[in-house]
Amino acid sequence: MTKLAEWLFGISVVGALWGVVTFDLLGLRLPAAWQEVAWPMPVYLLVAFGCYSLATVGYRVATFNDCEEAARELQEQIQEARVDLRRKGLRF
């Protein structure tokens, strides 16, 4: 199962449960407090997901590793390409 399918399945399960609790589709007669909490739940989940995403991106940026060897190798390849292009008549 792909990650997209996992996310879509999870969202659909949560959405179905939300619909059942919010609109009392099965006649469960849940307490009114549950329905009051369930009604804005998608907004709460969206905000929680946004906070999680922001924290994850911030952590990954803060712990990003520098690849000095790869940077040197890339600079060498750029210099080789410039020399080759100058030989072919291209001016920078």
HTML snippet that shows the backbone in 3Dmol.js (N, CA, C, O; Angstrom):
<script src="https://3Dmol.org/build/3Dmol-min.js"></script>
<div id="view" style="width:600px;height:400px;position:relative"></div>
<script>
const pdb = `
ATOM      1  N   MET A   1       0.857  -1.178   0.000  1.00  0.00           N
ATOM      2  CA  MET A   1       0.000   0.000   0.000  1.00  0.00           C
ATOM      3  C   MET A   1       0.898   1.235   0.000  1.00  0.00           C
ATOM      4  O   MET A   1       1.831   1.343   0.797  1.00  0.00           O
ATOM      5  N   THR A   2       0.604   2.150  -0.895  1.00  0.00           N
ATOM      6  CA  THR A   2       1.413   3.356  -0.973  1.00  0.00           C
ATOM      7  C   THR A   2       1.078   4.293   0.178  1.00  0.00           C
ATOM      8  O   THR A   2       0.055   4.146   0.846  1.00  0.00           O
ATOM      9  N   LYS A   3       1.951   5.244   0.390  1.00  0.00           N
ATOM     10  CA  LYS A   3       1.731   6.207   1.470  1.00  0.00           C
ATOM     11  C   LYS A   3       0.471   7.026   1.224  1.00  0.00           C
ATOM     12  O   LYS A   3      -0.267   7.326   2.162  1.00  0.00           O
ATOM     13  N   LEU A   4       0.220   7.389  -0.030  1.00  0.00           N
ATOM     14  CA  LEU A   4      -0.995   8.138  -0.356  1.00  0.00           C
ATOM     15  C   LEU A   4      -2.235   7.332   0.003  1.00  0.00           C
ATOM     16  O   LEU A   4      -3.185   7.867   0.574  1.00  0.00           O
ATOM     17  N   ALA A   5      -2.225   6.049  -0.331  1.00  0.00           N
ATOM     18  CA  ALA A   5      -3.371   5.201  -0.016  1.00  0.00           C
ATOM     19  C   ALA A   5      -3.564   5.076   1.495  1.00  0.00           C
ATOM     20  O   ALA A   5      -4.696   5.069   1.980  1.00  0.00           O
ATOM     21  N   GLU A   6      -2.464   4.978   2.236  1.00  0.00           N
ATOM     22  CA  GLU A   6      -2.564   4.915   3.695  1.00  0.00           C
ATOM     23  C   GLU A   6      -3.192   6.189   4.257  1.00  0.00           C
ATOM     24  O   GLU A   6      -4.071   6.129   5.117  1.00  0.00           O
ATOM     25  N   TRP A   7      -2.738   7.333   3.769  1.00  0.00           N
ATOM     26  CA  TRP A   7      -3.278   8.610   4.253  1.00  0.00           C
ATOM     27  C   TRP A   7      -4.755   8.752   3.878  1.00  0.00           C
ATOM     28  O   TRP A   7      -5.567   9.165   4.706  1.00  0.00           O
ATOM     29  N   LEU A   8      -5.099   8.417   2.657  1.00  0.00           N
ATOM     30  CA  LEU A   8      -6.493   8.524   2.227  1.00  0.00           C
ATOM     31  C   LEU A   8      -7.390   7.577   3.015  1.00  0.00           C
ATOM     32  O   LEU A   8      -8.515   7.936   3.365  1.00  0.00           O
ATOM     33  N   PHE A   9      -6.904   6.379   3.295  1.00  0.00           N
ATOM     34  CA  PHE A   9      -7.671   5.437   4.094  1.00  0.00           C
ATOM     35  C   PHE A   9      -7.877   5.973   5.505  1.00  0.00           C
ATOM     36  O   PHE A   9      -8.986   5.912   6.036  1.00  0.00           O
ATOM     37  N   GLY A  10      -6.817   6.497   6.116  1.00  0.00           N
ATOM     38  CA  GLY A  10      -6.924   7.056   7.463  1.00  0.00           C
ATOM     39  C   GLY A  10      -7.872   8.242   7.525  1.00  0.00           C
ATOM     40  O   GLY A  10      -8.677   8.356   8.449  1.00  0.00           O
ATOM     41  N   ILE A  11      -7.775   9.120   6.540  1.00  0.00           N
ATOM     42  CA  ILE A  11      -8.653  10.292   6.504  1.00  0.00           C
ATOM     43  C   ILE A  11     -10.105   9.878   6.315  1.00  0.00           C
ATOM     44  O   ILE A  11     -11.004  10.454   6.927  1.00  0.00           O
ATOM     45  N   SER A  12     -10.333   8.883   5.473  1.00  0.00           N
ATOM     46  CA  SER A  12     -11.712   8.441   5.251  1.00  0.00           C
ATOM     47  C   SER A  12     -12.292   7.762   6.493  1.00  0.00           C
ATOM     48  O   SER A  12     -13.476   7.931   6.786  1.00  0.00           O
ATOM     49  N   VAL A  13     -11.490   7.005   7.220  1.00  0.00           N
ATOM     50  CA  VAL A  13     -11.972   6.379   8.457  1.00  0.00           C
ATOM     51  C   VAL A  13     -12.307   7.443   9.483  1.00  0.00           C
ATOM     52  O   VAL A  13     -13.367   7.398  10.107  1.00  0.00           O
ATOM     53  N   VAL A  14     -11.408   8.403   9.660  1.00  0.00           N
ATOM     54  CA  VAL A  14     -11.663   9.484  10.619  1.00  0.00           C
ATOM     55  C   VAL A  14     -12.876  10.299  10.190  1.00  0.00           C
ATOM     56  O   VAL A  14     -13.685  10.681  11.035  1.00  0.00           O
ATOM     57  N   GLY A  15     -13.019  10.572   8.903  1.00  0.00           N
ATOM     58  CA  GLY A  15     -14.173  11.314   8.403  1.00  0.00           C
ATOM     59  C   GLY A  15     -15.477  10.569   8.616  1.00  0.00           C
ATOM     60  O   GLY A  15     -16.492  11.172   8.965  1.00  0.00           O
ATOM     61  N   ALA A  16     -15.453   9.247   8.407  1.00  0.00           N
ATOM     62  CA  ALA A  16     -16.662   8.455   8.630  1.00  0.00           C
ATOM     63  C   ALA A  16     -17.044   8.452  10.102  1.00  0.00           C
ATOM     64  O   ALA A  16     -18.217   8.609  10.440  1.00  0.00           O
ATOM     65  N   LEU A  17     -16.064   8.274  10.979  1.00  0.00           N
ATOM     66  CA  LEU A  17     -16.347   8.311  12.425  1.00  0.00           C
ATOM     67  C   LEU A  17     -16.875   9.679  12.838  1.00  0.00           C
ATOM     68  O   LEU A  17     -17.798   9.780  13.647  1.00  0.00           O
ATOM     69  N   TRP A  18     -16.286  10.723  12.279  1.00  0.00           N
ATOM     70  CA  TRP A  18     -16.759  12.081  12.600  1.00  0.00           C
ATOM     71  C   TRP A  18     -18.201  12.270  12.164  1.00  0.00           C
ATOM     72  O   TRP A  18     -19.013  12.825  12.904  1.00  0.00           O
ATOM     73  N   GLY A  19     -18.515  11.809  10.970  1.00  0.00           N
ATOM     74  CA  GLY A  19     -19.889  11.925  10.478  1.00  0.00           C
ATOM     75  C   GLY A  19     -20.881  11.152  11.321  1.00  0.00           C
ATOM     76  O   GLY A  19     -21.982  11.634  11.587  1.00  0.00           O
ATOM     77  N   VAL A  20     -20.498   9.950  11.747  1.00  0.00           N
ATOM     78  CA  VAL A  20     -21.386   9.135  12.580  1.00  0.00           C
ATOM     79  C   VAL A  20     -21.640   9.818  13.918  1.00  0.00           C
ATOM     80  O   VAL A  20     -22.781   9.879  14.376  1.00  0.00           O
ATOM     81  N   VAL A  21     -20.585  10.332  14.547  1.00  0.00           N
ATOM     82  CA  VAL A  21     -20.745  10.970  15.859  1.00  0.00           C
ATOM     83  C   VAL A  21     -21.458  12.314  15.727  1.00  0.00           C
ATOM     84  O   VAL A  21     -22.343  12.614  16.528  1.00  0.00           O
ATOM     85  N   THR A  22     -21.102  13.112  14.754  1.00  0.00           N
ATOM     86  CA  THR A  22     -21.656  14.452  14.628  1.00  0.00           C
ATOM     87  C   THR A  22     -23.133  14.433  14.239  1.00  0.00           C
ATOM     88  O   THR A  22     -23.936  15.165  14.818  1.00  0.00           O
ATOM     89  N   PHE A  23     -23.485  13.616  13.283  1.00  0.00           N
ATOM     90  CA  PHE A  23     -24.860  13.615  12.779  1.00  0.00           C
ATOM     91  C   PHE A  23     -25.713  12.487  13.372  1.00  0.00           C
ATOM     92  O   PHE A  23     -26.873  12.323  12.993  1.00  0.00           O
ATOM     93  N   ASP A  24     -25.146  11.714  14.295  1.00  0.00           N
ATOM     94  CA  ASP A  24     -25.848  10.630  14.988  1.00  0.00           C
ATOM     95  C   ASP A  24     -26.527   9.703  13.973  1.00  0.00           C
ATOM     96  O   ASP A  24     -27.724   9.431  14.056  1.00  0.00           O
ATOM     97  N   LEU A  25     -25.726   9.227  13.015  1.00  0.00           N
ATOM     98  CA  LEU A  25     -26.267   8.411  11.920  1.00  0.00           C
ATOM     99  C   LEU A  25     -26.697   7.018  12.360  1.00  0.00           C
ATOM    100  O   LEU A  25     -27.574   6.418  11.737  1.00  0.00           O
ATOM    101  N   LEU A  26     -26.094   6.495  13.421  1.00  0.00           N
ATOM    102  CA  LEU A  26     -26.436   5.152  13.876  1.00  0.00           C
ATOM    103  C   LEU A  26     -27.418   5.160  15.041  1.00  0.00           C
ATOM    104  O   LEU A  26     -27.765   4.103  15.568  1.00  0.00           O
ATOM    105  N   GLY A  27     -27.862   6.333  15.441  1.00  0.00           N
ATOM    106  CA  GLY A  27     -28.795   6.432  16.564  1.00  0.00           C
ATOM    107  C   GLY A  27     -28.164   6.040  17.886  1.00  0.00           C
ATOM    108  O   GLY A  27     -28.817   5.420  18.725  1.00  0.00           O
ATOM    109  N   LEU A  28     -26.911   6.393  18.082  1.00  0.00           N
ATOM    110  CA  LEU A  28     -26.199   6.018  19.310  1.00  0.00           C
ATOM    111  C   LEU A  28     -26.621   6.837  20.519  1.00  0.00           C
ATOM    112  O   LEU A  28     -26.397   6.428  21.658  1.00  0.00           O
ATOM    113  N   ARG A  29     -27.219   7.973  20.281  1.00  0.00           N
ATOM    114  CA  ARG A  29     -27.655   8.885  21.341  1.00  0.00           C
ATOM    115  C   ARG A  29     -26.504   9.198  22.309  1.00  0.00           C
ATOM    116  O   ARG A  29     -26.603   9.005  23.521  1.00  0.00           O
ATOM    117  N   LEU A  30     -25.431   9.682  21.725  1.00  0.00           N
ATOM    118  CA  LEU A  30     -24.257  10.071  22.516  1.00  0.00           C
ATOM    119  C   LEU A  30     -24.575  11.339  23.286  1.00  0.00           C
ATOM    120  O   LEU A  30     -25.444  12.111  22.882  1.00  0.00           O
ATOM    121  N   PRO A  31     -23.879  11.560  24.393  1.00  0.00           N
ATOM    122  CA  PRO A  31     -24.114  12.788  25.163  1.00  0.00           C
ATOM    123  C   PRO A  31     -23.866  14.039  24.306  1.00  0.00           C
ATOM    124  O   PRO A  31     -23.074  14.014  23.365  1.00  0.00           O
ATOM    125  N   ALA A  32     -24.547  15.110  24.645  1.00  0.00           N
ATOM    126  CA  ALA A  32     -24.419  16.356  23.888  1.00  0.00           C
ATOM    127  C   ALA A  32     -22.992  16.896  23.932  1.00  0.00           C
ATOM    128  O   ALA A  32     -22.534  17.518  22.974  1.00  0.00           O
ATOM    129  N   ALA A  33     -22.293  16.663  25.031  1.00  0.00           N
ATOM    130  CA  ALA A  33     -20.904  17.135  25.143  1.00  0.00           C
ATOM    131  C   ALA A  33     -20.028  16.499  24.069  1.00  0.00           C
ATOM    132  O   ALA A  33     -19.142  17.159  23.525  1.00  0.00           O
ATOM    133  N   TRP A  34     -20.263  15.235  23.761  1.00  0.00           N
ATOM    134  CA  TRP A  34     -19.488  14.560  22.729  1.00  0.00           C
ATOM    135  C   TRP A  34     -19.742  15.191  21.378  1.00  0.00           C
ATOM    136  O   TRP A  34     -18.810  15.385  20.597  1.00  0.00           O
ATOM    137  N   GLN A  35     -20.988  15.512  21.094  1.00  0.00           N
ATOM    138  CA  GLN A  35     -21.313  16.125  19.814  1.00  0.00           C
ATOM    139  C   GLN A  35     -20.747  17.537  19.706  1.00  0.00           C
ATOM    140  O   GLN A  35     -20.332  17.957  18.626  1.00  0.00           O
ATOM    141  N   GLU A  36     -20.728  18.265  20.810  1.00  0.00           N
ATOM    142  CA  GLU A  36     -20.150  19.609  20.795  1.00  0.00           C
ATOM    143  C   GLU A  36     -18.645  19.575  20.560  1.00  0.00           C
ATOM    144  O   GLU A  36     -18.088  20.466  19.919  1.00  0.00           O
ATOM    145  N   VAL A  37     -17.996  18.548  21.080  1.00  0.00           N
ATOM    146  CA  VAL A  37     -16.551  18.405  20.862  1.00  0.00           C
ATOM    147  C   VAL A  37     -16.278  17.883  19.456  1.00  0.00           C
ATOM    148  O   VAL A  37     -15.294  18.280  18.830  1.00  0.00           O
ATOM    149  N   ALA A  38     -17.124  17.011  18.960  1.00  0.00           N
ATOM    150  CA  ALA A  38     -16.900  16.384  17.647  1.00  0.00           C
ATOM    151  C   ALA A  38     -17.107  17.357  16.493  1.00  0.00           C
ATOM    152  O   ALA A  38     -16.441  17.243  15.464  1.00  0.00           O
ATOM    153  N   TRP A  39     -18.011  18.302  16.647  1.00  0.00           N
ATOM    154  CA  TRP A  39     -18.331  19.206  15.545  1.00  0.00           C
ATOM    155  C   TRP A  39     -17.099  19.951  15.010  1.00  0.00           C
ATOM    156  O   TRP A  39     -16.880  19.925  13.799  1.00  0.00           O
ATOM    157  N   PRO A  40     -16.277  20.620  15.852  1.00  0.00           N
ATOM    158  CA  PRO A  40     -15.103  21.328  15.305  1.00  0.00           C
ATOM    159  C   PRO A  40     -13.844  20.461  15.201  1.00  0.00           C
ATOM    160  O   PRO A  40     -12.762  20.988  14.939  1.00  0.00           O
ATOM    161  N   MET A  41     -13.962  19.150  15.400  1.00  0.00           N
ATOM    162  CA  MET A  41     -12.792  18.272  15.405  1.00  0.00           C
ATOM    163  C   MET A  41     -11.964  18.336  14.115  1.00  0.00           C
ATOM    164  O   MET A  41     -10.738  18.311  14.222  1.00  0.00           O
ATOM    165  N   PRO A  42     -12.532  18.417  12.909  1.00  0.00           N
ATOM    166  CA  PRO A  42     -11.673  18.522  11.711  1.00  0.00           C
ATOM    167  C   PRO A  42     -10.760  19.746  11.737  1.00  0.00           C
ATOM    168  O   PRO A  42      -9.623  19.681  11.269  1.00  0.00           O
ATOM    169  N   VAL A  43     -11.244  20.846  12.276  1.00  0.00           N
ATOM    170  CA  VAL A  43     -10.408  22.047  12.366  1.00  0.00           C
ATOM    171  C   VAL A  43      -9.276  21.811  13.354  1.00  0.00           C
ATOM    172  O   VAL A  43      -8.134  22.187  13.088  1.00  0.00           O
ATOM    173  N   TYR A  44      -9.579  21.192  14.495  1.00  0.00           N
ATOM    174  CA  TYR A  44      -8.541  20.886  15.481  1.00  0.00           C
ATOM    175  C   TYR A  44      -7.480  19.963  14.891  1.00  0.00           C
ATOM    176  O   TYR A  44      -6.283  20.166  15.093  1.00  0.00           O
ATOM    177  N   LEU A  45      -7.932  18.952  14.162  1.00  0.00           N
ATOM    178  CA  LEU A  45      -6.978  18.021  13.548  1.00  0.00           C
ATOM    179  C   LEU A  45      -6.129  18.705  12.485  1.00  0.00           C
ATOM    180  O   LEU A  45      -4.940  18.414  12.359  1.00  0.00           O
ATOM    181  N   LEU A  46      -6.722  19.598  11.732  1.00  0.00           N
ATOM    182  CA  LEU A  46      -5.967  20.335  10.713  1.00  0.00           C
ATOM    183  C   LEU A  46      -4.906  21.225  11.355  1.00  0.00           C
ATOM    184  O   LEU A  46      -3.779  21.297  10.865  1.00  0.00           O
ATOM    185  N   VAL A  47      -5.256  21.895  12.439  1.00  0.00           N
ATOM    186  CA  VAL A  47      -4.292  22.741  13.153  1.00  0.00           C
ATOM    187  C   VAL A  47      -3.191  21.882  13.764  1.00  0.00           C
ATOM    188  O   VAL A  47      -2.018  22.254  13.713  1.00  0.00           O
ATOM    189  N   ALA A  48      -3.552  20.739  14.342  1.00  0.00           N
ATOM    190  CA  ALA A  48      -2.545  19.841  14.924  1.00  0.00           C
ATOM    191  C   ALA A  48      -1.598  19.321  13.848  1.00  0.00           C
ATOM    192  O   ALA A  48      -0.390  19.237  14.072  1.00  0.00           O
ATOM    193  N   PHE A  49      -2.142  18.970  12.671  1.00  0.00           N
ATOM    194  CA  PHE A  49      -1.300  18.503  11.577  1.00  0.00           C
ATOM    195  C   PHE A  49      -0.356  19.608  11.101  1.00  0.00           C
ATOM    196  O   PHE A  49       0.808  19.345  10.799  1.00  0.00           O
ATOM    197  N   GLY A  50      -0.854  20.833  11.034  1.00  0.00           N
ATOM    198  CA  GLY A  50      -0.008  21.963  10.644  1.00  0.00           C
ATOM    199  C   GLY A  50       1.120  22.199  11.632  1.00  0.00           C
ATOM    200  O   GLY A  50       2.255  22.458  11.234  1.00  0.00           O
ATOM    201  N   CYS A  51       0.810  22.110  12.929  1.00  0.00           N
ATOM    202  CA  CYS A  51       1.846  22.274  13.953  1.00  0.00           C
ATOM    203  C   CYS A  51       2.892  21.169  13.859  1.00  0.00           C
ATOM    204  O   CYS A  51       4.091  21.429  13.963  1.00  0.00           O
ATOM    205  N   TYR A  52       2.433  19.938  13.663  1.00  0.00           N
ATOM    206  CA  TYR A  52       3.354  18.815  13.521  1.00  0.00           C
ATOM    207  C   TYR A  52       4.253  19.006  12.297  1.00  0.00           C
ATOM    208  O   TYR A  52       5.460  18.773  12.365  1.00  0.00           O
ATOM    209  N   SER A  53       3.663  19.426  11.188  1.00  0.00           N
ATOM    210  CA  SER A  53       4.442  19.630   9.966  1.00  0.00           C
ATOM    211  C   SER A  53       5.483  20.731  10.143  1.00  0.00           C
ATOM    212  O   SER A  53       6.630  20.589   9.722  1.00  0.00           O
ATOM    213  N   LEU A  54       5.071  21.820  10.766  1.00  0.00           N
ATOM    214  CA  LEU A  54       5.996  22.928  11.000  1.00  0.00           C
ATOM    215  C   LEU A  54       7.138  22.506  11.914  1.00  0.00           C
ATOM    216  O   LEU A  54       8.292  22.858  11.672  1.00  0.00           O
ATOM    217  N   ALA A  55       6.821  21.752  12.962  1.00  0.00           N
ATOM    218  CA  ALA A  55       7.860  21.277  13.878  1.00  0.00           C
ATOM    219  C   ALA A  55       8.806  20.314  13.174  1.00  0.00           C
ATOM    220  O   ALA A  55      10.016  20.362  13.397  1.00  0.00           O
ATOM    221  N   THR A  56       8.275  19.446  12.332  1.00  0.00           N
ATOM    222  CA  THR A  56       9.117  18.488  11.617  1.00  0.00           C
ATOM    223  C   THR A  56      10.055  19.197  10.647  1.00  0.00           C
ATOM    224  O   THR A  56      11.244  18.880  10.591  1.00  0.00           O
ATOM    225  N   VAL A  57       9.537  20.142   9.892  1.00  0.00           N
ATOM    226  CA  VAL A  57      10.384  20.894   8.953  1.00  0.00           C
ATOM    227  C   VAL A  57      11.440  21.688   9.718  1.00  0.00           C
ATOM    228  O   VAL A  57      12.603  21.716   9.314  1.00  0.00           O
ATOM    229  N   GLY A  58      11.054  22.328  10.806  1.00  0.00           N
ATOM    230  CA  GLY A  58      12.017  23.084  11.608  1.00  0.00           C
ATOM    231  C   GLY A  58      13.120  22.211  12.169  1.00  0.00           C
ATOM    232  O   GLY A  58      14.288  22.600  12.159  1.00  0.00           O
ATOM    233  N   TYR A  59      12.756  21.024  12.662  1.00  0.00           N
ATOM    234  CA  TYR A  59      13.758  20.107  13.202  1.00  0.00           C
ATOM    235  C   TYR A  59      14.708  19.627  12.108  1.00  0.00           C
ATOM    236  O   TYR A  59      15.920  19.562  12.313  1.00  0.00           O
ATOM    237  N   ARG A  60      14.147  19.292  10.943  1.00  0.00           N
ATOM    238  CA  ARG A  60      14.994  18.798   9.861  1.00  0.00           C
ATOM    239  C   ARG A  60      15.925  19.883   9.335  1.00  0.00           C
ATOM    240  O   ARG A  60      17.055  19.589   8.946  1.00  0.00           O
ATOM    241  N   VAL A  61      15.469  21.129   9.319  1.00  0.00           N
ATOM    242  CA  VAL A  61      16.338  22.228   8.885  1.00  0.00           C
ATOM    243  C   VAL A  61      17.436  22.456   9.920  1.00  0.00           C
ATOM    244  O   VAL A  61      18.588  22.700   9.560  1.00  0.00           O
ATOM    245  N   ALA A  62      17.085  22.379  11.195  1.00  0.00           N
ATOM    246  CA  ALA A  62      18.070  22.614  12.252  1.00  0.00           C
ATOM    247  C   ALA A  62      19.136  21.527  12.299  1.00  0.00           C
ATOM    248  O   ALA A  62      20.273  21.805  12.679  1.00  0.00           O
ATOM    249  N   THR A  63      18.800  20.307  11.927  1.00  0.00           N
ATOM    250  CA  THR A  63      19.755  19.202  12.000  1.00  0.00           C
ATOM    251  C   THR A  63      20.280  18.795  10.633  1.00  0.00           C
ATOM    252  O   THR A  63      20.782  17.683  10.471  1.00  0.00           O
ATOM    253  N   PHE A  64      20.171  19.679   9.645  1.00  0.00           N
ATOM    254  CA  PHE A  64      20.625  19.378   8.293  1.00  0.00           C
ATOM    255  C   PHE A  64      22.143  19.273   8.273  1.00  0.00           C
ATOM    256  O   PHE A  64      22.834  20.144   8.802  1.00  0.00           O
ATOM    257  N   ASN A  65      22.662  18.220   7.671  1.00  0.00           N
ATOM    258  CA  ASN A  65      24.103  17.996   7.614  1.00  0.00           C
ATOM    259  C   ASN A  65      24.692  18.650   6.362  1.00  0.00           C
ATOM    260  O   ASN A  65      24.103  18.601   5.282  1.00  0.00           O
ATOM    261  N   ASP A  66      25.865  19.262   6.529  1.00  0.00           N
ATOM    262  CA  ASP A  66      26.586  19.802   5.385  1.00  0.00           C
ATOM    263  C   ASP A  66      27.394  18.683   4.740  1.00  0.00           C
ATOM    264  O   ASP A  66      27.960  17.837   5.432  1.00  0.00           O
ATOM    265  N   CYS A  67      27.443  18.684   3.440  1.00  0.00           N
ATOM    266  CA  CYS A  67      28.196  17.678   2.690  1.00  0.00           C
ATOM    267  C   CYS A  67      29.343  18.397   1.987  1.00  0.00           C
ATOM    268  O   CYS A  67      29.256  18.701   0.798  1.00  0.00           O
ATOM    269  N   GLU A  68      30.410  18.667   2.723  1.00  0.00           N
ATOM    270  CA  GLU A  68      31.524  19.453   2.184  1.00  0.00           C
ATOM    271  C   GLU A  68      32.222  18.724   1.045  1.00  0.00           C
ATOM    272  O   GLU A  68      32.626  19.350   0.065  1.00  0.00           O
ATOM    273  N   GLU A  69      32.366  17.414   1.161  1.00  0.00           N
ATOM    274  CA  GLU A  69      33.027  16.653   0.103  1.00  0.00           C
ATOM    275  C   GLU A  69      32.218  16.704  -1.189  1.00  0.00           C
ATOM    276  O   GLU A  69      32.784  16.878  -2.268  1.00  0.00           O
ATOM    277  N   ALA A  70      30.909  16.556  -1.088  1.00  0.00           N
ATOM    278  CA  ALA A  70      30.052  16.622  -2.268  1.00  0.00           C
ATOM    279  C   ALA A  70      30.073  18.023  -2.867  1.00  0.00           C
ATOM    280  O   ALA A  70      30.028  18.176  -4.088  1.00  0.00           O
ATOM    281  N   ALA A  71      30.141  19.052  -2.013  1.00  0.00           N
ATOM    282  CA  ALA A  71      30.195  20.430  -2.516  1.00  0.00           C
ATOM    283  C   ALA A  71      31.495  20.659  -3.289  1.00  0.00           C
ATOM    284  O   ALA A  71      31.484  21.296  -4.343  1.00  0.00           O
ATOM    285  N   ARG A  72      32.611  20.146  -2.773  1.00  0.00           N
ATOM    286  CA  ARG A  72      33.886  20.288  -3.489  1.00  0.00           C
ATOM    287  C   ARG A  72      33.840  19.549  -4.826  1.00  0.00           C
ATOM    288  O   ARG A  72      34.307  20.063  -5.843  1.00  0.00           O
ATOM    289  N   GLU A  73      33.280  18.353  -4.817  1.00  0.00           N
ATOM    290  CA  GLU A  73      33.174  17.576  -6.053  1.00  0.00           C
ATOM    291  C   GLU A  73      32.312  18.305  -7.083  1.00  0.00           C
ATOM    292  O   GLU A  73      32.641  18.320  -8.269  1.00  0.00           O
ATOM    293  N   LEU A  74      31.229  18.901  -6.639  1.00  0.00           N
ATOM    294  CA  LEU A  74      30.359  19.654  -7.542  1.00  0.00           C
ATOM    295  C   LEU A  74      31.079  20.880  -8.105  1.00  0.00           C
ATOM    296  O   LEU A  74      30.938  21.184  -9.289  1.00  0.00           O
ATOM    297  N   GLN A  75      31.842  21.583  -7.279  1.00  0.00           N
ATOM    298  CA  GLN A  75      32.599  22.735  -7.760  1.00  0.00           C
ATOM    299  C   GLN A  75      33.633  22.316  -8.800  1.00  0.00           C
ATOM    300  O   GLN A  75      33.840  23.018  -9.789  1.00  0.00           O
ATOM    301  N   GLU A  76      34.283  21.172  -8.579  1.00  0.00           N
ATOM    302  CA  GLU A  76      35.246  20.669  -9.564  1.00  0.00           C
ATOM    303  C   GLU A  76      34.552  20.349 -10.888  1.00  0.00           C
ATOM    304  O   GLU A  76      35.079  20.665 -11.955  1.00  0.00           O
ATOM    305  N   GLN A  77      33.387  19.733 -10.828  1.00  0.00           N
ATOM    306  CA  GLN A  77      32.656  19.410 -12.050  1.00  0.00           C
ATOM    307  C   GLN A  77      32.214  20.682 -12.775  1.00  0.00           C
ATOM    308  O   GLN A  77      32.206  20.722 -14.005  1.00  0.00           O
ATOM    309  N   ILE A  78      31.851  21.712 -12.027  1.00  0.00           N
ATOM    310  CA  ILE A  78      31.475  22.987 -12.640  1.00  0.00           C
ATOM    311  C   ILE A  78      32.675  23.596 -13.355  1.00  0.00           C
ATOM    312  O   ILE A  78      32.544  24.095 -14.473  1.00  0.00           O
ATOM    313  N   GLN A  79      33.840  23.558 -12.721  1.00  0.00           N
ATOM    314  CA  GLN A  79      35.048  24.097 -13.342  1.00  0.00           C
ATOM    315  C   GLN A  79      35.407  23.308 -14.603  1.00  0.00           C
ATOM    316  O   GLN A  79      35.794  23.896 -15.614  1.00  0.00           O
ATOM    317  N   GLU A  80      35.280  21.975 -14.546  1.00  0.00           N
ATOM    318  CA  GLU A  80      35.563  21.164 -15.725  1.00  0.00           C
ATOM    319  C   GLU A  80      34.604  21.504 -16.868  1.00  0.00           C
ATOM    320  O   GLU A  80      35.011  21.580 -18.027  1.00  0.00           O
ATOM    321  N   ALA A  81      33.340  21.705 -16.534  1.00  0.00           N
ATOM    322  CA  ALA A  81      32.355  22.044 -17.561  1.00  0.00           C
ATOM    323  C   ALA A  81      32.657  23.403 -18.174  1.00  0.00           C
ATOM    324  O   ALA A  81      32.503  23.583 -19.382  1.00  0.00           O
ATOM    325  N   ARG A  82      33.088  24.371 -17.350  1.00  0.00           N
ATOM    326  CA  ARG A  82      33.424  25.694 -17.879  1.00  0.00           C
ATOM    327  C   ARG A  82      34.613  25.622 -18.834  1.00  0.00           C
ATOM    328  O   ARG A  82      34.610  26.243 -19.897  1.00  0.00           O
ATOM    329  N   VAL A  83      35.634  24.850 -18.435  1.00  0.00           N
ATOM    330  CA  VAL A  83      36.806  24.699 -19.297  1.00  0.00           C
ATOM    331  C   VAL A  83      36.394  24.047 -20.615  1.00  0.00           C
ATOM    332  O   VAL A  83      36.822  24.479 -21.685  1.00  0.00           O
ATOM    333  N   ASP A  84      35.576  23.025 -20.537  1.00  0.00           N
ATOM    334  CA  ASP A  84      35.130  22.335 -21.749  1.00  0.00           C
ATOM    335  C   ASP A  84      34.319  23.269 -22.644  1.00  0.00           C
ATOM    336  O   ASP A  84      34.498  23.269 -23.862  1.00  0.00           O
ATOM    337  N   LEU A  85      33.435  24.059 -22.052  1.00  0.00           N
ATOM    338  CA  LEU A  85      32.627  24.979 -22.842  1.00  0.00           C
ATOM    339  C   LEU A  85      33.467  26.102 -23.444  1.00  0.00           C
ATOM    340  O   LEU A  85      33.179  26.564 -24.548  1.00  0.00           O
ATOM    341  N   ARG A  86      34.514  26.549 -22.721  1.00  0.00           N
ATOM    342  CA  ARG A  86      35.395  27.583 -23.286  1.00  0.00           C
ATOM    343  C   ARG A  86      36.131  27.034 -24.496  1.00  0.00           C
ATOM    344  O   ARG A  86      36.332  27.743 -25.481  1.00  0.00           O
ATOM    345  N   ARG A  87      36.541  25.748 -24.421  1.00  0.00           N
ATOM    346  CA  ARG A  87      37.215  25.129 -25.563  1.00  0.00           C
ATOM    347  C   ARG A  87      36.306  25.060 -26.781  1.00  0.00           C
ATOM    348  O   ARG A  87      36.769  25.101 -27.921  1.00  0.00           O
ATOM    349  N   LYS A  88      35.012  24.954 -26.527  1.00  0.00           N
ATOM    350  CA  LYS A  88      34.033  24.861 -27.623  1.00  0.00           C
ATOM    351  C   LYS A  88      33.585  26.235 -28.099  1.00  0.00           C
ATOM    352  O   LYS A  88      32.781  26.331 -29.027  1.00  0.00           O
ATOM    353  N   GLY A  89      34.098  27.316 -27.471  1.00  0.00           N
ATOM    354  CA  GLY A  89      33.836  28.654 -27.955  1.00  0.00           C
ATOM    355  C   GLY A  89      32.779  29.441 -27.199  1.00  0.00           C
ATOM    356  O   GLY A  89      32.416  30.538 -27.623  1.00  0.00           O
ATOM    357  N   LEU A  90      32.282  28.917 -26.109  1.00  0.00           N
ATOM    358  CA  LEU A  90      31.265  29.626 -25.330  1.00  0.00           C
ATOM    359  C   LEU A  90      31.960  30.587 -24.365  1.00  0.00           C
ATOM    360  O   LEU A  90      32.932  30.218 -23.705  1.00  0.00           O
ATOM    361  N   ARG A  91      31.459  31.813 -24.286  1.00  0.00           N
ATOM    362  CA  ARG A  91      32.041  32.788 -23.367  1.00  0.00           C
ATOM    363  C   ARG A  91      31.084  33.047 -22.206  1.00  0.00           C
ATOM    364  O   ARG A  91      29.864  33.055 -22.375  1.00  0.00           O
ATOM    365  N   PHE A  92      31.658  33.256 -21.037  1.00  0.00           N
ATOM    366  CA  PHE A  92      30.865  33.528 -19.830  1.00  0.00           C
ATOM    367  C   PHE A  92      30.860  34.996 -19.516  1.00  0.00           C
ATOM    368  O   PHE A  92      30.244  35.416 -18.537  1.00  0.00           O
TER     369      PHE A  92
END
`;
const viewer = $3Dmol.createViewer("view");
viewer.addModel(pdb, "pdb");
viewer.setStyle({}, {cartoon: {color: "spectrum"}});
viewer.zoomTo();
viewer.render();
</script>
